[in-house]
Amino acid sequence: MTITNGYKQNENEKELDILNLPALEQEAQKIIPTGGFGYIAGGSEDEWTLHANRTAFQHKQIVPKALSDIEDPQTDTRVFNLDLKTPIMMAPAAAQGLAHVKGEIDTAAGVAAAGGLMAQSTYSSTSIADTAEAGNGAPQFFQLYMSKDWNFNESLLDEAKKAGVKGIILTVDATVDGYREADIINHFQFPIPMANLTKFSEGDGKGKGIGEIYASAAQKIGPKDVARIIQYTDLPVIVKGIESAEDALYAIGAGAAGIYVSNHGGRQLNGGPASFDVLTDVASAVNHRVPIIFDSGVRRGSDVFKALAAGADLVAIGRPAIYGLALGGAQGVTSVFNHLNDELKIIMQLAGTKTIEDVKHAPLLDIKY
């Protein structure tokens, strides 16, 4: 156990014996301090959208196919010109030092060991360079929370390019922070410095609440900003926080190389739709022009299958991986990815799908309870 500014950080490093990913949350709550856990687990307002993210997967069902003459399904895939062992990736999630002393360094190592794609956040506990190095050459994306200060944005983008990231994820649904009651109840302030903020005028993030962190964020983001980042970095830019066909088309029109369907895990606009419920409409508008990443509420292999069949090319997880990080460090993260991948393979076999490309063409039944 390491204590930083009075906050207890776990040092666990072990493989996890996982029954299912939902069960990890209760186990992680036992060891992550209350304020940190509330920040990680909480949603906005009464968390209606957070819970809808889970129940939305019940709105479509997988068609069983028993006479498909297949065995040993394969989860490898190629997206954004990257060869991956799994279509499951790590969502960009802030302040992972709240869960484990090594934070994003262990997450990056764990995702790399599972053959997945890592995305690191602007508000990481560890630096862009250190997180990239921990991946040992495995592909990574960098997620930008765009600041009002373009010098700051360019500084981060320069570091990301130098670190060898393969793409930039521009988050556009967090121009203000959602009204997260757990943080208010816990009087939560970030106890762990945010490495990407320590060297700049915005301070280190330590001792600040989420509202203060977001105060420096750009409130006005439009297609011209997408185009500006593409021009500056000459990297693929994926626009995250898309939940409408209209926004998807704006992003593609500005040159986006990918669309990221997400409602921030229910942490921003409460009362908005579950991400899975809008995925098909967004995918229809995109019409295979660029790849689609999906997140929000993914906990089961069947969720991954449904998201891929509904139009996603990659499916991201956040909280479950962070709970794995808290319980087992890098090995815990790998355990989470491997467990979800194993569940996905079972579903693929029972649905008669040999490859991820087969899954993308699998039918889903529209049945709403």
N, C-alpha and C positions, 0 to 999 in steps of 0.2 A: 504494500500500500504506500503510495506517495501522497503527501499533502502539499498542495500548491495554493497559496493564499487562503488557507483554511479549508480548502476543498479536497476531499478524499478521492484520489484517482486509483482505479484498479490496475493491477499489474498482471492479471491472469494471462497465461499462455498455455492453452491446452486444446486438444481436439474435443468437440462436443458430441455427446450422444443425444441426438435430437429426435423427439417423437413427432413434433410438428412445430412450425414457426410461430403460430399464435401463442403457444405455451411459453415461448422464450420471453415474452414481455413480462410475465409475472416473475420469472426467475431474475431477469435483469433489474426489476424494480427493487429487489431485495438488496442489491449491491450498489446501484447508482444513487448518489445523494438526491434528496427530494427535489431540490431546485433543478438540478440537471435532468432528472427523469421527467419532470413536468415539462421542461422545454422540449425534450426529445419526443415525448409521447403525445403532447397536447395538440389540440386543434383550436380553431377560432370559435368564439361565442359558445353556443351550446353543443357544438361539435356534430351538428346534423350532417353536414357534408362529409366529415371524416368517417362517420358510420355508414353513410350512403355509399362510400367508395367500396366497402366490403359487400353490402347487400346487392349492389348493382350486378355483380357477377352471376347472380341467380336469374337475371333477366334473359340470359341466353344459355342454351344447353348444347352439350357436345353429342354428336351423332355417333353411337357405337358402330364399329365395322369389324366384324369377327372373321370374315372370309377374305381377308386382304392379302394373305400369303406373304406376310412379312415377319421378321424378327429382328431383335437387336437394333432398335431405333437409334439414330445418330443426331446429336444436338449441335454439331458444329455448323457454323454459318459464316457468311461473308457480308459485311455491311460497312459502308463508308470506306470501301477498299481495305478493310481490316479483316483478317482471318481470325475468328474467335471459336473457342471450344463450346460456347454456350450462348444462347440468345439473351441470357440474363445478365444485366450489368448493374453496376453500383450507381445509384442516383447521387447527384451532388448534394451533400448534406453538411451543414455547418457544424463547427465546434465539437468535433468528435473526441476531443480531449476530455469532454464531460463524461464520456463512457469508459475511457482507457487512457493511461498515461502516454501511450505512444500514438494515440489518435489516428489520424489519416495515414501515418506511416505504416501501421499494422493493417489498416484496411486495404491499402494499396497492395501490400505484400500478399494478403489473403485473397484478394480478388485475382491477382496475377496467378497465384497457385491454382485457382479454379479455372483459369483460362478465359476470364471475363474481361470486360472493359470497365475501367475505373474512371469516374468523374470526380474531380476535386473542386471544392467550393472556394469562392473568394474569401469567405469567412472561416477558412480552415484553421485548426489549431496549429498545424505545421505548414512550413513554407512550400511554395510550388516546387522548388528544386528538390527539397528533401522528400516530398511525396512522390515525385516522379522517379527519383533514385530508388526508392523502396520498391517500385514496380519492376525493377531489374529488366527494363527494356520492353515490358508489356505495354500495350497501347493505353493511353490515358487522354481524356478530354479535360479542359479547364472551363469552369463555369464562372461567368462574369455577372456580378451584381453591378450594373452600371452606375457609376458615381456621377454627381453633378460636375465633378472636376475631371476634365478629359486628360489632364496630366497624370492623374491617378490611374485612370483606365488604361492609358497607354503604357504606364509603368508595369502594370500587371500583365498586360498582353505581351509586352516585351519579354518578361520573365517566363511566361508560359511558352512562348516560341523558343526561347533559349533552352528550356527544359525538354523540348521535343514533343510537346503535346500534339495530338493528331487532329484536334478540332476544338472550337470554342462553343460553349453552350451559353447563350444569352438568355437569362431569366427576365421575363417581361411582366410577370404577374405579381411582383412584389415591390411595386413603387411606394407602397406604404405597408406597414406590417399589419397582419390580421389582429383582431382583438382577442388575444389569447389569455383566458382567465386564469389558467394554471400559473402563468408567470406573474400575474398580479397578486394572486393569493400567496405565492411563495416569495414575493418581493425579489424576484430573481434578477440577478446581475451576473454577467459573465465573469467567472473567477479566473479563467484560463486565458492568457493573452492570445489574440488572433494574429498569427505570424505575418500575414499579408498586410496588416494594418500597423505593425510596430514601427516600420521604417518611414511612415508617411505622416502627413500633418493630421490625419484623422485619429491619431492615437493608436493604442494597442488593443482596444476593445475591453480590456480588463476593468471591472468595476462599473460597467455600463449595462443598462437595460437594453432590450431589443429595440425599443422605440428610439433610443439615442443612436444606436448603430444605423438604423434605417433613415435617420434624419439627413444623412449625407447622400442617400441614394437618389438617383434621378427619378423625379416624378413624371416627367414627360418622356415617353419612349415611343418612337414611331418607326416606320419603314426606313427612313433616312438614317437612323442609328444603326440598323442592321447593315445597310449598305456601307456605312462608314467603317464598321468593324471588319467587314469582309475586305474592304480596300486596304485597311491598315495592316491586317495580319496576313492576308493571302492564304488563309486557312478556311476549311469548311466551317460555317457558322450554323448552328442548330438553334432554333428559337424555341424556348421552353416556356410553358404556361399557356399553350394554345388549347382552347376549348370550343372554338367555333370555326366553321368553314371559312367565314369571312377573314378572320385573323390569319388562318393558314394561307390563304391566297395572297394577302398583303405581304406575308413573310417571304413566300416564294417569289413574288414579284420584285422584292427587294434583293433577291439573290441568295436567299437561305438555302443551305445544302441539306437541311433536315428540319422536320417538325417534331416537337416534343409535346405530346398531349399529356397534360398534368394539371391538377388543381392544387399543387403544392402539398399533397397529402392531407387536404382538408384544413390547412393552416392559414389560408388567406380569406377568400370570399365564402363565408358560410351562407348556405342557402342556394349556392350554385350547384350545378349538376355533378353527379359522380363522373369521374373521368371516363370510366368504361362506357357509360351511357352515351357519350358524345363521340367515341372513337370511330365508329362506323361512318358517321356523317363527315367527320374530318378526313378520314381515309378516302372516302368517295371524292371529296373535293380535291385532295392531293393527287389522286389517280396515278400513283406510282411514279410521279415525277421526281420525288425525293424520298429517302427513307423516313420512317416514323418511329420515334421512341415513345414508349408509354410508361407511365407510372401512376401510382395512387391506389393503395389498398391491396396490393399483391401479396398474398400469403401462401398460396397453394400452387402446385404444379398445374392444376386445372385452370387457375387464374391465368397463368402464363400462356397455356394453350389457347384459351379463349381470346386473350388479347392479340396473340399472333394471328389467329383465324379471323379476327375482327378488323385487322388492318395494320397491326404493328409489325415492325421489323426487329426491334429490340424491346425488351421489357425490363424496367429498372425497379430495384428495391432500395429502400432507405432504412426505415426503422428496424426491420428484422436483422439486417446486416450489422447495425449499430448495437443491437442487443447481443448478437453473436460476438462482436468486438468486446463488449463489456465482460462477457462470460468466459471468453477464451482467446482474446487477442487475435493475432493474424490467423491462427489455426481455427479459432471460433468463426471468423468470417468465412474461411474456406469451407468449414462444416456447413454453414448456412447455405452457401451456394451449391455445394454438392448435394445436400438434402433436397433442395428445391429442384435441382436438375434431375435427381433420381425420381421424384414424384412426376416430373414432366415426362420422363421416359416411359413410365407406366401408362400415363394417359395417352401418349403417342401410340403405344402398342395396342391399347384397347380401342383406339379410334382409327386404327389402320393407317397410320402415317409413319413412314420410314424416316423422312428427313424434315428439317425445319421448313423447307419449301413446300413440302406436302401439307404441313400444318397450316401454312398461310392460305392454302386452297381448300381447307376442310370446311364443311358446312356447319353452321350453328343454327339451332332452332330458336325462334323468338317466342318465348313463353314467359310472361310476367305474372308473378303472383301478387 
